């Protein structure tokens, strides 16, 4: 699959990783991705289930950077999610999600996969949109979320080996599909200064 998307807010072309039901670029800084039914990216640490068919658009970003987006999720079913993604291969990736929880609440969720996935629910948010951010800091990565307060909350700080691509994913593991709007996408080729403060 060689099709790529040019998004002015991101300095590299984004390649398709699993074909979305739909996708489009709107203006300078918005990407809309539609996930099909029963699509997911997860490797169960307690069983044999491995899922790697959720659609994404990813590109290789070098050096220290910060990539953020306001995520608006058309929530329909449990685990529908809009995701900022780090991707090496099917067994090595990490995702920061705005995901609909089993309790029916949009929730900040992070997953890091090294062969199998871990899965951590951080905190619920009000409404159906939030800002998410991935930062690379040397050999480490940081996930932050801003639920509308203007403060970037640290969700996760971790390392993941190898060449990784970064981008945007939509998933609908239990549902009939969902649409995610990634708005106000911002890329900064800068090193995050305050890991705990999010500055």
C-alpha positions in Angstrom: 0.0 0.0 0.0 1.9 3.0 -1.3 -0.8 5.7 -1.0 0.3 8.7 1.1 -1.3 11.8 2.5 0.2 15.3 2.6 -0.8 17.2 5.7 0.7 20.7 5.8 0.9 20.7 9.6 3.3 17.6 9.5 6.6 17.9 7.8 6.7 14.4 6.2 4.2 12.5 4.0 2.0 10.1 6.0 1.6 6.5 4.6 -1.5 4.4 5.1 -1.2 1.6 7.6 -4.3 -0.6 7.0 -6.7 1.1 4.7 -9.3 3.3 6.5 -13.0 3.2 5.6 -12.5 6.8 4.8 -9.9 9.5 5.3 -9.4 13.1 4.2 -7.2 16.2 4.9 -9.1 19.4 5.7 -7.2 22.6 5.4 -3.7 23.0 7.0 -4.2 21.1 10.2 -7.1 18.6 10.3 -7.2 14.9 9.4 -10.4 12.8 9.5 -10.1 9.0 9.7 -12.9 6.5 9.6 -12.3 3.0 11.1 -14.3 0.0 10.0 -16.1 -2.4 12.2 -14.1 -4.6 14.6 -10.8 -2.9 13.9 -8.2 -2.8 16.7 -4.5 -2.7 17.5 -3.9 -4.8 20.6 -1.9 -7.9 21.7 -3.5 -9.5 24.7 -0.9 -10.1 27.4 -3.1 -12.9 29.0 -4.1 -14.7 25.9 -3.4 -15.5 22.2 -5.5 -12.7 20.7 -3.5 -10.4 18.4 -5.2 -7.5 16.5 -3.4 -5.3 14.0 -6.0 -4.1 11.5 -6.9 -0.6 12.8 -6.3 2.1 10.2 -3.6 4.7 10.6 -1.6 7.3 8.8 2.0 7.4 9.9 5.3 9.0 9.0 8.9 9.0 10.2 9.8 12.1 12.3 13.5 12.5 13.2 15.0 14.0 16.3 13.3 15.5 19.3 9.8 16.7 18.5 6.3 17.3 19.9 3.2 16.2 17.9 -0.2 17.2 19.2 -3.8 17.2 18.1 -7.3 18.0 19.4 -9.1 14.7 19.1 -12.9 14.6 18.5 -14.3 11.1 18.6 -17.7 10.0 17.2 -18.2 7.5 20.1 -20.6 4.7 19.4 -19.3 1.6 21.0 -17.0 0.5 23.9 -13.3 1.0 23.0 -13.9 3.2 20.0 -10.9 5.5 20.1 -8.9 8.3 18.5 -5.2 7.6 18.9 -1.8 9.2 18.5 0.4 6.3 17.5 4.1 5.4 17.6 4.7 2.4 15.3 7.6 0.1 14.6 5.9 -3.1 13.6 3.0 -5.3 14.7 4.8 -6.3 17.8 6.4 -3.0 18.8 4.3 0.1 19.1 2.6 2.5 21.6 -0.6 4.4 21.5 -2.2 7.3 23.4 -6.0 7.2 23.1 -9.2 9.1 23.7 -11.3 5.9 24.2 -14.9 5.2 25.2 -14.7 3.1 28.4 -17.0 0.2 29.4 -18.6 2.8 31.7 -19.5 4.9 28.7 -17.1 7.7 29.5 -14.4 9.1 27.2 -11.1 8.1 28.9 -7.4 8.7 28.4 -5.8 5.3 27.8 -2.2 4.4 27.0 -0.8 1.1 25.7 2.8 0.1 25.1 3.5 -3.1 23.2 6.7 -5.1 23.2 5.5 -8.4 21.8 2.4 -8.2 24.0 0.5 -5.1 25.2 0.1 -3.5 28.5 -3.0 -1.3 29.0 -3.5 1.6 31.4 -6.6 3.7 31.9 -5.5 7.1 33.2 -8.5 9.4 33.8 -11.9 10.1 32.3 -12.7 13.4 30.6 -15.8 15.4 30.1 -17.1 15.8 26.6 -15.8 14.0 23.5 -12.7 15.9 22.7 -9.3 16.4 24.3 -5.8 17.4 23.2 -3.2 14.6 23.0 0.5 14.9 22.5 3.5 12.7 21.8 7.0 14.0 22.5 10.4 12.4 21.8 13.1 13.3 24.3 16.3 11.8 23.2 15.8 8.0 23.5 12.6 8.3 25.4 9.0 9.3 24.7 6.3 11.1 26.7 2.5 11.0 26.4 0.6 14.0 27.6 -3.1 14.9 27.6 -4.9 18.2 28.1 -8.6 17.7 28.9 -9.4 21.4 28.3 -7.8 22.9 31.4 -4.8 24.3 29.5 -2.4 22.0 31.5 -0.6 19.0 29.9 -1.0 16.0 32.2 1.8 13.4 32.0 0.2 10.1 31.1 3.3 8.0 30.4 7.1 8.2 30.1 8.8 5.3 28.4 11.4 4.0 25.9 10.7 2.0 22.8 13.6 0.7 20.6 14.1 0.9 16.9 13.0 3.2 14.1 9.4 4.3 14.8 6.9 6.1 12.8 4.4 8.5 14.3 0.8 9.4 13.4 -2.9 9.0 13.8 -5.1 6.0 14.2 -8.8 5.2 14.6 -10.2 2.0 16.0 -13.6 0.4 16.7 -12.9 -3.0 18.3 -16.4 -3.9 19.4 -18.4 -1.6 17.2 -19.6 -1.0 13.6 -17.0 1.7 13.0 -16.3 5.2 14.1 -14.9 8.5 12.7 -12.2 10.5 14.4 -11.3 14.1 13.7 -7.7 15.2 14.5 -7.9 19.0 14.6 -5.4 21.7 15.4 -2.5 19.3 14.6 0.8 20.9 15.6 4.3 19.7 15.0 7.3 21.3 16.7 10.9 20.1 16.1 11.8 21.0 19.7 12.7 19.1 22.9 10.1 19.1 25.6 11.5 21.1 28.6 9.2 20.1 31.4 8.3 16.4 31.5 6.2 16.7 34.7 4.8 20.2 33.9 4.2 19.5 30.3 5.9 22.7 29.1 
